[in-house]
Amino acid sequence: MDRATGDYIGMLATVMNGLALQDALERARRADPGDERDRDERGRRPYIRRRAVRHLEKGRVALFVAGTGNPYFTTDTAAALRAVEIGADVLLKATKVDGVYDADPLLNPSARRYSHLEYADLLRDQLKVLDAAAVSLCMENDLPIVVFDLNRPDNITKVAVGEPVGTLISATGGGVHA
């Protein structure tokens, strides 16, 4: 498949996931469905940074989906971009593994997990948990990244309250194995 086509399919998949999450949050009364006049003919709202920040300041949930809308930019890069734009304290990368490893733990049973890693080490060693553009954007803006296992019970709550979960990627203290 052509790369651009595949990227567009991936962006559409994030829209579907976002709609499912939005519905769950609205049912739990954690999100305000908002004014229908803000939506286009397909029910989408355009991304406007100031509006997103205002929603967050009011304690509302803001969902960012569809990547950047451009092929060749991953959802990791879109997440880093939006996190920097809204002034987030941290970028959370929820995934299927419990952090960043020095080798693929599925292929190498002796792979060791890092508890803390520097951006530069992640890029230098080409550890593939996030794409280089996302890591570089976070590094340039001193935005820490936490990579953690989404499937472990209570991990989202733990990371949200600042408990050490997964791997912390930041400017200092890198290369510490768990």
RALIN-V642695 format. One record per run of one state. SS is the DSSP state (helix for helix, strand for strand, loop for the rest). FROM is the first residue (numbers start at 1). LEN is the number of residues. If there is no record, write none. Layout:
SS_FROM_LEN, SS_FROM_LEN
This chain:
loop_1_2, helix_3_25, loop_28_8, helix_36_3, strand_39_1, loop_40_5, strand_45_1, loop_46_3, helix_49_9, loop_58_17, helix_75_12, loop_87_3, strand_90_6, loop_96_4, strand_100_2, loop_102_11, strand_113_6, helix_119_6, loop_125_7, helix_132_9, loop_141_3, strand_144_6, loop_150_5, helix_155_6, loop_161_6, strand_167_4, loop_171_5, strand_176_2, loop_178_1
